[in-house]
Amino acid sequence: MFGIVHLTPAPGEAPFVRVGDTVTQGQVLCTIEAMKMFNSIESEVTGTVLAILVNAGDEVESAQPLFRIGR
């Protein structure tokens, strides 16, 4: 999905996830704003967030890796 990545639910709030957090399959990792619509991006696996590969406000493209999650 092409759009602007948001790592927090709203400005000034805590991020959805941080490096080192344990996440479960289906947990929201970030949102992507495309055409004024916010689309939740959910984890496909259960594991630990090893890296966040984008910065808040970055433009992202379809199939671009956003997070590295280890099982």
mmCIF file of the N, C-alpha and C atoms, coordinates in Angstrom:
data_MODEL
# 
_entry.id   MODEL 
# 
loop_
_atom_site.group_PDB 
_atom_site.id 
_atom_site.type_symbol 
_atom_site.label_atom_id 
_atom_site.label_alt_id 
_atom_site.label_comp_id 
_atom_site.label_asym_id 
_atom_site.label_entity_id 
_atom_site.label_seq_id 
_atom_site.pdbx_PDB_ins_code 
_atom_site.Cartn_x 
_atom_site.Cartn_y 
_atom_site.Cartn_z 
_atom_site.occupancy 
_atom_site.B_iso_or_equiv 
_atom_site.pdbx_formal_charge 
_atom_site.auth_seq_id 
_atom_site.auth_comp_id 
_atom_site.auth_asym_id 
_atom_site.auth_atom_id 
_atom_site.pdbx_PDB_model_num 
ATOM 1   N N  . MET A 1 1  ? 0.852  -1.176  0.000  1.00 0.00 ? 1  MET A N  1 
ATOM 2   C CA . MET A 1 1  ? 0.000  0.000   0.000  1.00 0.00 ? 1  MET A CA 1 
ATOM 3   C C  . MET A 1 1  ? 0.895  1.235   0.000  1.00 0.00 ? 1  MET A C  1 
ATOM 4   N N  . PHE A 1 2  ? 0.593  2.186   -0.832 1.00 0.00 ? 2  PHE A N  1 
ATOM 5   C CA . PHE A 1 2  ? 1.346  3.426   -0.922 1.00 0.00 ? 2  PHE A CA 1 
ATOM 6   C C  . PHE A 1 2  ? 0.708  4.455   -0.005 1.00 0.00 ? 2  PHE A C  1 
ATOM 7   N N  . GLY A 1 3  ? 1.506  5.201   0.741  1.00 0.00 ? 3  GLY A N  1 
ATOM 8   C CA . GLY A 1 3  ? 0.975  6.252   1.600  1.00 0.00 ? 3  GLY A CA 1 
ATOM 9   C C  . GLY A 1 3  ? 2.002  6.738   2.600  1.00 0.00 ? 3  GLY A C  1 
ATOM 10  N N  . ILE A 1 4  ? 1.507  7.445   3.613  1.00 0.00 ? 4  ILE A N  1 
ATOM 11  C CA . ILE A 1 4  ? 2.336  8.013   4.670  1.00 0.00 ? 4  ILE A CA 1 
ATOM 12  C C  . ILE A 1 4  ? 2.195  7.132   5.907  1.00 0.00 ? 4  ILE A C  1 
ATOM 13  N N  . VAL A 1 5  ? 3.332  6.716   6.476  1.00 0.00 ? 5  VAL A N  1 
ATOM 14  C CA . VAL A 1 5  ? 3.295  5.832   7.639  1.00 0.00 ? 5  VAL A CA 1 
ATOM 15  C C  . VAL A 1 5  ? 3.172  6.659   8.923  1.00 0.00 ? 5  VAL A C  1 
ATOM 16  N N  . HIS A 1 6  ? 2.325  6.175   9.827  1.00 0.00 ? 6  HIS A N  1 
ATOM 17  C CA . HIS A 1 6  ? 2.141  6.778   11.148 1.00 0.00 ? 6  HIS A CA 1 
ATOM 18  C C  . HIS A 1 6  ? 2.459  5.707   12.184 1.00 0.00 ? 6  HIS A C  1 
ATOM 19  N N  . LEU A 1 7  ? 3.425  5.984   13.052 1.00 0.00 ? 7  LEU A N  1 
ATOM 20  C CA . LEU A 1 7  ? 3.858  5.008   14.048 1.00 0.00 ? 7  LEU A CA 1 
ATOM 21  C C  . LEU A 1 7  ? 3.139  5.173   15.384 1.00 0.00 ? 7  LEU A C  1 
ATOM 22  N N  . THR A 1 8  ? 2.326  6.222   15.511 1.00 0.00 ? 8  THR A N  1 
ATOM 23  C CA . THR A 1 8  ? 1.545  6.459   16.728 1.00 0.00 ? 8  THR A CA 1 
ATOM 24  C C  . THR A 1 8  ? 0.073  6.580   16.352 1.00 0.00 ? 8  THR A C  1 
ATOM 25  N N  . PRO A 1 9  ? -0.838 6.261   17.295 1.00 0.00 ? 9  PRO A N  1 
ATOM 26  C CA . PRO A 1 9  ? -2.267 6.379   16.991 1.00 0.00 ? 9  PRO A CA 1 
ATOM 27  C C  . PRO A 1 9  ? -2.703 7.825   16.737 1.00 0.00 ? 9  PRO A C  1 
ATOM 28  N N  . ALA A 1 10 ? -2.044 8.780   17.413 1.00 0.00 ? 10 ALA A N  1 
ATOM 29  C CA . ALA A 1 10 ? -2.340 10.203  17.260 1.00 0.00 ? 10 ALA A CA 1 
ATOM 30  C C  . ALA A 1 10 ? -1.094 10.983  17.670 1.00 0.00 ? 10 ALA A C  1 
ATOM 31  N N  . PRO A 1 11 ? -0.944 12.217  17.196 1.00 0.00 ? 11 PRO A N  1 
ATOM 32  C CA . PRO A 1 11 ? 0.226  13.013  17.582 1.00 0.00 ? 11 PRO A CA 1 
ATOM 33  C C  . PRO A 1 11 ? 0.338  13.117  19.108 1.00 0.00 ? 11 PRO A C  1 
ATOM 34  N N  . GLY A 1 12 ? 1.550  12.939  19.603 1.00 0.00 ? 12 GLY A N  1 
ATOM 35  C CA . GLY A 1 12 ? 1.798  13.055  21.031 1.00 0.00 ? 12 GLY A CA 1 
ATOM 36  C C  . GLY A 1 12 ? 1.528  11.796  21.837 1.00 0.00 ? 12 GLY A C  1 
ATOM 37  N N  . GLU A 1 13 ? 0.969  10.769  21.207 1.00 0.00 ? 13 GLU A N  1 
ATOM 38  C CA . GLU A 1 13 ? 0.692  9.510   21.903 1.00 0.00 ? 13 GLU A CA 1 
ATOM 39  C C  . GLU A 1 13 ? 1.867  8.545   21.748 1.00 0.00 ? 13 GLU A C  1 
ATOM 40  N N  . ALA A 1 14 ? 1.878  7.516   22.594 1.00 0.00 ? 14 ALA A N  1 
ATOM 41  C CA . ALA A 1 14 ? 2.929  6.494   22.535 1.00 0.00 ? 14 ALA A CA 1 
ATOM 42  C C  . ALA A 1 14 ? 2.825  5.727   21.219 1.00 0.00 ? 14 ALA A C  1 
ATOM 43  N N  . PRO A 1 15 ? 3.963  5.253   20.706 1.00 0.00 ? 15 PRO A N  1 
ATOM 44  C CA . PRO A 1 15 ? 3.932  4.475   19.461 1.00 0.00 ? 15 PRO A CA 1 
ATOM 45  C C  . PRO A 1 15 ? 3.162  3.168   19.639 1.00 0.00 ? 15 PRO A C  1 
ATOM 46  N N  . PHE A 1 16 ? 2.659  2.640   18.523 1.00 0.00 ? 16 PHE A N  1 
ATOM 47  C CA . PHE A 1 16 ? 1.987  1.339   18.545 1.00 0.00 ? 16 PHE A CA 1 
ATOM 48  C C  . PHE A 1 16 ? 2.925  0.275   19.108 1.00 0.00 ? 16 PHE A C  1 
ATOM 49  N N  . VAL A 1 17 ? 4.171  0.256   18.619 1.00 0.00 ? 17 VAL A N  1 
ATOM 50  C CA . VAL A 1 17 ? 5.183  -0.697  19.085 1.00 0.00 ? 17 VAL A CA 1 
ATOM 51  C C  . VAL A 1 17 ? 6.549  -0.028  19.102 1.00 0.00 ? 17 VAL A C  1 
ATOM 52  N N  . ARG A 1 18 ? 7.438  -0.607  19.914 1.00 0.00 ? 18 ARG A N  1 
ATOM 53  C CA . ARG A 1 18 ? 8.831  -0.157  19.989 1.00 0.00 ? 18 ARG A CA 1 
ATOM 54  C C  . ARG A 1 18 ? 9.734  -1.364  19.755 1.00 0.00 ? 18 ARG A C  1 
ATOM 55  N N  . VAL A 1 19 ? 10.982 -1.101  19.388 1.00 0.00 ? 19 VAL A N  1 
ATOM 56  C CA . VAL A 1 19 ? 11.961 -2.176  19.261 1.00 0.00 ? 19 VAL A CA 1 
ATOM 57  C C  . VAL A 1 19 ? 12.052 -2.880  20.610 1.00 0.00 ? 19 VAL A C  1 
ATOM 58  N N  . GLY A 1 20 ? 12.010 -4.205  20.568 1.00 0.00 ? 20 GLY A N  1 
ATOM 59  C CA . GLY A 1 20 ? 12.070 -5.007  21.781 1.00 0.00 ? 20 GLY A CA 1 
ATOM 60  C C  . GLY A 1 20 ? 10.714 -5.464  22.279 1.00 0.00 ? 20 GLY A C  1 
ATOM 61  N N  . ASP A 1 21 ? 9.634  -4.845  21.786 1.00 0.00 ? 21 ASP A N  1 
ATOM 62  C CA . ASP A 1 21 ? 8.283  -5.253  22.180 1.00 0.00 ? 21 ASP A CA 1 
ATOM 63  C C  . ASP A 1 21 ? 7.945  -6.624  21.608 1.00 0.00 ? 21 ASP A C  1 
ATOM 64  N N  . THR A 1 22 ? 7.190  -7.392  22.366 1.00 0.00 ? 22 THR A N  1 
ATOM 65  C CA . THR A 1 22 ? 6.637  -8.646  21.869 1.00 0.00 ? 22 THR A CA 1 
ATOM 66  C C  . THR A 1 22 ? 5.282  -8.331  21.257 1.00 0.00 ? 22 THR A C  1 
ATOM 67  N N  . VAL A 1 23 ? 5.051  -8.823  20.043 1.00 0.00 ? 23 VAL A N  1 
ATOM 68  C CA . VAL A 1 23 ? 3.782  -8.597  19.352 1.00 0.00 ? 23 VAL A CA 1 
ATOM 69  C C  . VAL A 1 23 ? 3.129  -9.936  19.034 1.00 0.00 ? 23 VAL A C  1 
ATOM 70  N N  . THR A 1 24 ? 1.825  -9.888  18.870 1.00 0.00 ? 24 THR A N  1 
ATOM 71  C CA . THR A 1 24 ? 1.087  -11.092 18.506 1.00 0.00 ? 24 THR A CA 1 
ATOM 72  C C  . THR A 1 24 ? 0.539  -10.936 17.095 1.00 0.00 ? 24 THR A C  1 
ATOM 73  N N  . GLN A 1 25 ? 0.254  -12.062 16.469 1.00 0.00 ? 25 GLN A N  1 
ATOM 74  C CA . GLN A 1 25 ? -0.320 -12.031 15.131 1.00 0.00 ? 25 GLN A CA 1 
ATOM 75  C C  . GLN A 1 25 ? -1.616 -11.231 15.184 1.00 0.00 ? 25 GLN A C  1 
ATOM 76  N N  . GLY A 1 26 ? -1.768 -10.281 14.272 1.00 0.00 ? 26 GLY A N  1 
ATOM 77  C CA . GLY A 1 26 ? -2.965 -9.451  14.209 1.00 0.00 ? 26 GLY A CA 1 
ATOM 78  C C  . GLY A 1 26 ? -2.871 -8.148  14.979 1.00 0.00 ? 26 GLY A C  1 
ATOM 79  N N  . GLN A 1 27 ? -1.800 -7.953  15.742 1.00 0.00 ? 27 GLN A N  1 
ATOM 80  C CA . GLN A 1 27 ? -1.621 -6.712  16.499 1.00 0.00 ? 27 GLN A CA 1 
ATOM 81  C C  . GLN A 1 27 ? -1.265 -5.573  15.557 1.00 0.00 ? 27 GLN A C  1 
ATOM 82  N N  . VAL A 1 28 ? -1.842 -4.398  15.782 1.00 0.00 ? 28 VAL A N  1 
ATOM 83  C CA . VAL A 1 28 ? -1.560 -3.231  14.938 1.00 0.00 ? 28 VAL A CA 1 
ATOM 84  C C  . VAL A 1 28 ? -0.145 -2.735  15.216 1.00 0.00 ? 28 VAL A C  1 
ATOM 85  N N  . LEU A 1 29 ? 0.631  -2.566  14.142 1.00 0.00 ? 29 LEU A N  1 
ATOM 86  C CA . LEU A 1 29 ? 2.006  -2.087  14.228 1.00 0.00 ? 29 LEU A CA 1 
ATOM 87  C C  . LEU A 1 29 ? 2.116  -0.611  13.869 1.00 0.00 ? 29 LEU A C  1 
ATOM 88  N N  . CYS A 1 30 ? 1.277  -0.168  12.937 1.00 0.00 ? 30 CYS A N  1 
ATOM 89  C CA . CYS A 1 30 ? 1.281  1.218   12.481 1.00 0.00 ? 30 CYS A CA 1 
ATOM 90  C C  . CYS A 1 30 ? 0.035  1.437   11.628 1.00 0.00 ? 30 CYS A C  1 
ATOM 91  N N  . THR A 1 31 ? -0.139 2.657   11.169 1.00 0.00 ? 31 THR A N  1 
ATOM 92  C CA . THR A 1 31 ? -1.184 2.925   10.185 1.00 0.00 ? 31 THR A CA 1 
ATOM 93  C C  . THR A 1 31 ? -0.540 3.584   8.974  1.00 0.00 ? 31 THR A C  1 
ATOM 94  N N  . ILE A 1 32 ? -1.180 3.403   7.832  1.00 0.00 ? 32 ILE A N  1 
ATOM 95  C CA . ILE A 1 32 ? -0.740 4.074   6.612  1.00 0.00 ? 32 ILE A CA 1 
ATOM 96  C C  . ILE A 1 32 ? -1.905 4.922   6.107  1.00 0.00 ? 32 ILE A C  1 
ATOM 97  N N  . GLU A 1 33 ? -1.607 6.202   5.912  1.00 0.00 ? 33 GLU A N  1 
ATOM 98  C CA . GLU A 1 33 ? -2.604 7.146   5.420  1.00 0.00 ? 33 GLU A CA 1 
ATOM 99  C C  . GLU A 1 33 ? -2.515 7.199   3.901  1.00 0.00 ? 33 GLU A C  1 
ATOM 100 N N  . ALA A 1 34 ? -3.611 6.857   3.264  1.00 0.00 ? 34 ALA A N  1 
ATOM 101 C CA . ALA A 1 34 ? -3.684 6.892   1.806  1.00 0.00 ? 34 ALA A CA 1 
ATOM 102 C C  . ALA A 1 34 ? -5.025 7.490   1.421  1.00 0.00 ? 34 ALA A C  1 
ATOM 103 N N  . MET A 1 35 ? -4.990 8.584   0.686  1.00 0.00 ? 35 MET A N  1 
ATOM 104 C CA . MET A 1 35 ? -6.213 9.260   0.234  1.00 0.00 ? 35 MET A CA 1 
ATOM 105 C C  . MET A 1 35 ? -7.127 9.587   1.417  1.00 0.00 ? 35 MET A C  1 
ATOM 106 N N  . LYS A 1 36 ? -6.532 10.132  2.499  1.00 0.00 ? 36 LYS A N  1 
ATOM 107 C CA . LYS A 1 36 ? -7.256 10.572  3.707  1.00 0.00 ? 36 LYS A CA 1 
ATOM 108 C C  . LYS A 1 36 ? -7.899 9.421   4.477  1.00 0.00 ? 36 LYS A C  1 
ATOM 109 N N  . MET A 1 37 ? -7.542 8.175   4.145  1.00 0.00 ? 37 MET A N  1 
ATOM 110 C CA . MET A 1 37 ? -8.023 6.999   4.872  1.00 0.00 ? 37 MET A CA 1 
ATOM 111 C C  . MET A 1 37 ? -6.833 6.421   5.639  1.00 0.00 ? 37 MET A C  1 
ATOM 112 N N  . PHE A 1 38 ? -7.094 6.008   6.883  1.00 0.00 ? 38 PHE A N  1 
ATOM 113 C CA . PHE A 1 38 ? -6.047 5.393   7.695  1.00 0.00 ? 38 PHE A CA 1 
ATOM 114 C C  . PHE A 1 38 ? -6.270 3.887   7.708  1.00 0.00 ? 38 PHE A C  1 
ATOM 115 N N  . ASN A 1 39 ? -5.254 3.157   7.253  1.00 0.00 ? 39 ASN A N  1 
ATOM 116 C CA . ASN A 1 39 ? -5.328 1.699   7.153  1.00 0.00 ? 39 ASN A CA 1 
ATOM 117 C C  . ASN A 1 39 ? -4.376 1.080   8.165  1.00 0.00 ? 39 ASN A C  1 
ATOM 118 N N  . SER A 1 40 ? -4.903 0.247   9.046  1.00 0.00 ? 40 SER A N  1 
ATOM 119 C CA . SER A 1 40 ? -4.080 -0.417  10.054 1.00 0.00 ? 40 SER A CA 1 
ATOM 120 C C  . SER A 1 40 ? -3.236 -1.501  9.412  1.00 0.00 ? 40 SER A C  1 
ATOM 121 N N  . ILE A 1 41 ? -1.962 -1.533  9.792  1.00 0.00 ? 41 ILE A N  1 
ATOM 122 C CA . ILE A 1 41 ? -1.056 -2.579  9.349  1.00 0.00 ? 41 ILE A CA 1 
ATOM 123 C C  . ILE A 1 41 ? -0.831 -3.494  10.548 1.00 0.00 ? 41 ILE A C  1 
ATOM 124 N N  . GLU A 1 42 ? -1.185 -4.751  10.390 1.00 0.00 ? 42 GLU A N  1 
ATOM 125 C CA . GLU A 1 42 ? -1.128 -5.711  11.488 1.00 0.00 ? 42 GLU A CA 1 
ATOM 126 C C  . GLU A 1 42 ? 0.022  -6.686  11.290 1.00 0.00 ? 42 GLU A C  1 
ATOM 127 N N  . SER A 1 43 ? 0.539  -7.166  12.410 1.00 0.00 ? 43 SER A N  1 
ATOM 128 C CA . SER A 1 43 ? 1.610  -8.156  12.368 1.00 0.00 ? 43 SER A CA 1 
ATOM 129 C C  . SER A 1 43 ? 1.084  -9.466  11.786 1.00 0.00 ? 43 SER A C  1 
ATOM 130 N N  . GLU A 1 44 ? 1.875  -10.057 10.920 1.00 0.00 ? 44 GLU A N  1 
ATOM 131 C CA . GLU A 1 44 ? 1.513  -11.351 10.332 1.00 0.00 ? 44 GLU A CA 1 
ATOM 132 C C  . GLU A 1 44 ? 1.969  -12.510 11.202 1.00 0.00 ? 44 GLU A C  1 
ATOM 133 N N  . VAL A 1 45 ? 2.848  -12.225 12.179 1.00 0.00 ? 45 VAL A N  1 
ATOM 134 C CA . VAL A 1 45 ? 3.414  -13.276 13.028 1.00 0.00 ? 45 VAL A CA 1 
ATOM 135 C C  . VAL A 1 45 ? 3.461  -12.815 14.482 1.00 0.00 ? 45 VAL A C  1 
ATOM 136 N N  . THR A 1 46 ? 3.653  -13.776 15.381 1.00 0.00 ? 46 THR A N  1 
ATOM 137 C CA . THR A 1 46 ? 3.937  -13.478 16.777 1.00 0.00 ? 46 THR A CA 1 
ATOM 138 C C  . THR A 1 46 ? 5.444  -13.489 16.953 1.00 0.00 ? 46 THR A C  1 
ATOM 139 N N  . GLY A 1 47 ? 5.988  -12.486 17.635 1.00 0.00 ? 47 GLY A N  1 
ATOM 140 C CA . GLY A 1 47 ? 7.434  -12.422 17.840 1.00 0.00 ? 47 GLY A CA 1 
ATOM 141 C C  . GLY A 1 47 ? 7.848  -11.131 18.492 1.00 0.00 ? 47 GLY A C  1 
ATOM 142 N N  . THR A 1 48 ? 9.120  -10.809 18.359 1.00 0.00 ? 48 THR A N  1 
ATOM 143 C CA . THR A 1 48 ? 9.699  -9.609  18.958 1.00 0.00 ? 48 THR A CA 1 
ATOM 144 C C  . THR A 1 48 ? 10.088 -8.628  17.858 1.00 0.00 ? 48 THR A C  1 
ATOM 145 N N  . VAL A 1 49 ? 9.775  -7.348  18.056 1.00 0.00 ? 49 VAL A N  1 
ATOM 146 C CA . VAL A 1 49 ? 10.146 -6.314  17.092 1.00 0.00 ? 49 VAL A CA 1 
ATOM 147 C C  . VAL A 1 49 ? 11.660 -6.111  17.187 1.00 0.00 ? 49 VAL A C  1 
ATOM 148 N N  . LEU A 1 50 ? 12.367 -6.461  16.124 1.00 0.00 ? 50 LEU A N  1 
ATOM 149 C CA . LEU A 1 50 ? 13.821 -6.333  16.076 1.00 0.00 ? 50 LEU A CA 1 
ATOM 150 C C  . LEU A 1 50 ? 14.255 -4.986  15.509 1.00 0.00 ? 50 LEU A C  1 
ATOM 151 N N  . ALA A 1 51 ? 13.456 -4.437  14.589 1.00 0.00 ? 51 ALA A N  1 
ATOM 152 C CA . ALA A 1 51 ? 13.803 -3.159  13.970 1.00 0.00 ? 51 ALA A CA 1 
ATOM 153 C C  . ALA A 1 51 ? 12.557 -2.521  13.371 1.00 0.00 ? 51 ALA A C  1 
ATOM 154 N N  . ILE A 1 52 ? 12.538 -1.204  13.408 1.00 0.00 ? 52 ILE A N  1 
ATOM 155 C CA . ILE A 1 52 ? 11.522 -0.420  12.701 1.00 0.00 ? 52 ILE A CA 1 
ATOM 156 C C  . ILE A 1 52 ? 12.259 0.218   11.535 1.00 0.00 ? 52 ILE A C  1 
ATOM 157 N N  . LEU A 1 53 ? 11.872 -0.140  10.334 1.00 0.00 ? 53 LEU A N  1 
ATOM 158 C CA . LEU A 1 53 ? 12.630 0.207   9.132  1.00 0.00 ? 53 LEU A CA 1 
ATOM 159 C C  . LEU A 1 53 ? 12.201 1.512   8.478  1.00 0.00 ? 53 LEU A C  1 
ATOM 160 N N  . VAL A 1 54 ? 11.225 2.207   9.068  1.00 0.00 ? 54 VAL A N  1 
ATOM 161 C CA . VAL A 1 54 ? 10.736 3.471   8.534  1.00 0.00 ? 54 VAL A CA 1 
ATOM 162 C C  . VAL A 1 54 ? 10.650 4.481   9.670  1.00 0.00 ? 54 VAL A C  1 
ATOM 163 N N  . ASN A 1 55 ? 10.559 5.745   9.307  1.00 0.00 ? 55 ASN A N  1 
ATOM 164 C CA . ASN A 1 55 ? 10.353 6.820   10.279 1.00 0.00 ? 55 ASN A CA 1 
ATOM 165 C C  . ASN A 1 55 ? 8.942  7.348   10.132 1.00 0.00 ? 55 ASN A C  1 
ATOM 166 N N  . ALA A 1 56 ? 8.412  7.892   11.201 1.00 0.00 ? 56 ALA A N  1 
ATOM 167 C CA . ALA A 1 56 ? 7.080  8.500   11.150 1.00 0.00 ? 56 ALA A CA 1 
ATOM 168 C C  . ALA A 1 56 ? 7.065  9.576   10.064 1.00 0.00 ? 56 ALA A C  1 
ATOM 169 N N  . GLY A 1 57 ? 6.034  9.541   9.238  1.00 0.00 ? 57 GLY A N  1 
ATOM 170 C CA . GLY A 1 57 ? 5.885  10.525  8.174  1.00 0.00 ? 57 GLY A CA 1 
ATOM 171 C C  . GLY A 1 57 ? 6.517  10.130  6.852  1.00 0.00 ? 57 GLY A C  1 
ATOM 172 N N  . ASP A 1 58 ? 7.240  9.013   6.823  1.00 0.00 ? 58 ASP A N  1 
ATOM 173 C CA . ASP A 1 58 ? 7.845  8.553   5.568  1.00 0.00 ? 58 ASP A CA 1 
ATOM 174 C C  . ASP A 1 58 ? 6.766  8.142   4.574  1.00 0.00 ? 58 ASP A C  1 
ATOM 175 N N  . GLU A 1 59 ? 7.042  8.382   3.307  1.00 0.00 ? 59 GLU A N  1 
ATOM 176 C CA . GLU A 1 59 ? 6.192  7.832   2.249  1.00 0.00 ? 59 GLU A CA 1 
ATOM 177 C C  . GLU A 1 59 ? 6.660  6.404   2.000  1.00 0.00 ? 59 GLU A C  1 
ATOM 178 N N  . VAL A 1 60 ? 5.714  5.483   1.976  1.00 0.00 ? 60 VAL A N  1 
ATOM 179 C CA . VAL A 1 60 ? 6.060  4.079   1.756  1.00 0.00 ? 60 VAL A CA 1 
ATOM 180 C C  . VAL A 1 60 ? 5.346  3.564   0.518  1.00 0.00 ? 60 VAL A C  1 
ATOM 181 N N  . GLU A 1 61 ? 5.883  2.491   -0.029 1.00 0.00 ? 61 GLU A N  1 
ATOM 182 C CA . GLU A 1 61 ? 5.330  1.896   -1.243 1.00 0.00 ? 61 GLU A CA 1 
ATOM 183 C C  . GLU A 1 61 ? 4.825  0.495   -0.963 1.00 0.00 ? 61 GLU A C  1 
ATOM 184 N N  . SER A 1 62 ? 4.050  -0.005  -1.863 1.00 0.00 ? 62 SER A N  1 
ATOM 185 C CA . SER A 1 62 ? 3.534  -1.363  -1.767 1.00 0.00 ? 62 SER A CA 1 
ATOM 186 C C  . SER A 1 62 ? 4.687  -2.350  -1.661 1.00 0.00 ? 62 SER A C  1 
ATOM 187 N N  . ALA A 1 63 ? 4.570  -3.304  -0.741 1.00 0.00 ? 63 ALA A N  1 
ATOM 188 C CA . ALA A 1 63 ? 5.540  -4.377  -0.517 1.00 0.00 ? 63 ALA A CA 1 
ATOM 189 C C  . ALA A 1 63 ? 6.837  -3.914  0.138  1.00 0.00 ? 63 ALA A C  1 
ATOM 190 N N  . GLN A 1 64 ? 6.923  -2.655  0.563  1.00 0.00 ? 64 GLN A N  1 
ATOM 191 C CA . GLN A 1 64 ? 8.116  -2.167  1.255  1.00 0.00 ? 64 GLN A CA 1 
ATOM 192 C C  . GLN A 1 64 ? 8.138  -2.713  2.682  1.00 0.00 ? 64 GLN A C  1 
ATOM 193 N N  . PRO A 1 65 ? 9.256  -3.279  3.123  1.00 0.00 ? 65 PRO A N  1 
ATOM 194 C CA . PRO A 1 65 ? 9.340  -3.748  4.508  1.00 0.00 ? 65 PRO A CA 1 
ATOM 195 C C  . PRO A 1 65 ? 9.256  -2.573  5.482  1.00 0.00 ? 65 PRO A C  1 
ATOM 196 N N  . LEU A 1 66 ? 8.457  -2.728  6.536  1.00 0.00 ? 66 LEU A N  1 
ATOM 197 C CA . LEU A 1 66 ? 8.284  -1.673  7.526  1.00 0.00 ? 66 LEU A CA 1 
ATOM 198 C C  . LEU A 1 66 ? 8.903  -2.039  8.872  1.00 0.00 ? 66 LEU A C  1 
ATOM 199 N N  . PHE A 1 67 ? 8.835  -3.324  9.209  1.00 0.00 ? 67 PHE A N  1 
ATOM 200 C CA . PHE A 1 67 ? 9.342  -3.818  10.489 1.00 0.00 ? 67 PHE A CA 1 
ATOM 201 C C  . PHE A 1 67 ? 10.086 -5.121  10.259 1.00 0.00 ? 67 PHE A C  1 
ATOM 202 N N  . ARG A 1 68 ? 11.027 -5.415  11.185 1.00 0.00 ? 68 ARG A N  1 
ATOM 203 C CA . ARG A 1 68 ? 11.668 -6.726  11.208 1.00 0.00 ? 68 ARG A CA 1 
ATOM 204 C C  . ARG A 1 68 ? 11.240 -7.367  12.519 1.00 0.00 ? 68 ARG A C  1 
ATOM 205 N N  . ILE A 1 69 ? 10.583 -8.519  12.425 1.00 0.00 ? 69 ILE A N  1 
ATOM 206 C CA . ILE A 1 69 ? 10.070 -9.219  13.600 1.00 0.00 ? 69 ILE A CA 1 
ATOM 207 C C  . ILE A 1 69 ? 10.679 -10.611 13.640 1.00 0.00 ? 69 ILE A C  1 
ATOM 208 N N  . GLY A 1 70 ? 11.297 -10.927 14.793 1.00 0.00 ? 70 GLY A N  1 
ATOM 209 C CA . GLY A 1 70 ? 11.891 -12.252 14.981 1.00 0.00 ? 70 GLY A CA 1 
ATOM 210 C C  . GLY A 1 70 ? 10.961 -13.134 15.777 1.00 0.00 ? 70 GLY A C  1 
ATOM 211 N N  . ARG A 1 71 ? 10.963 -14.407 15.471 1.00 0.00 ? 71 ARG A N  1 
ATOM 212 C CA . ARG A 1 71 ? 10.074 -15.332 16.181 1.00 0.00 ? 71 ARG A CA 1 
ATOM 213 C C  . ARG A 1 71 ? 10.745 -15.937 17.363 1.00 0.00 ? 71 ARG A C  1 
# 
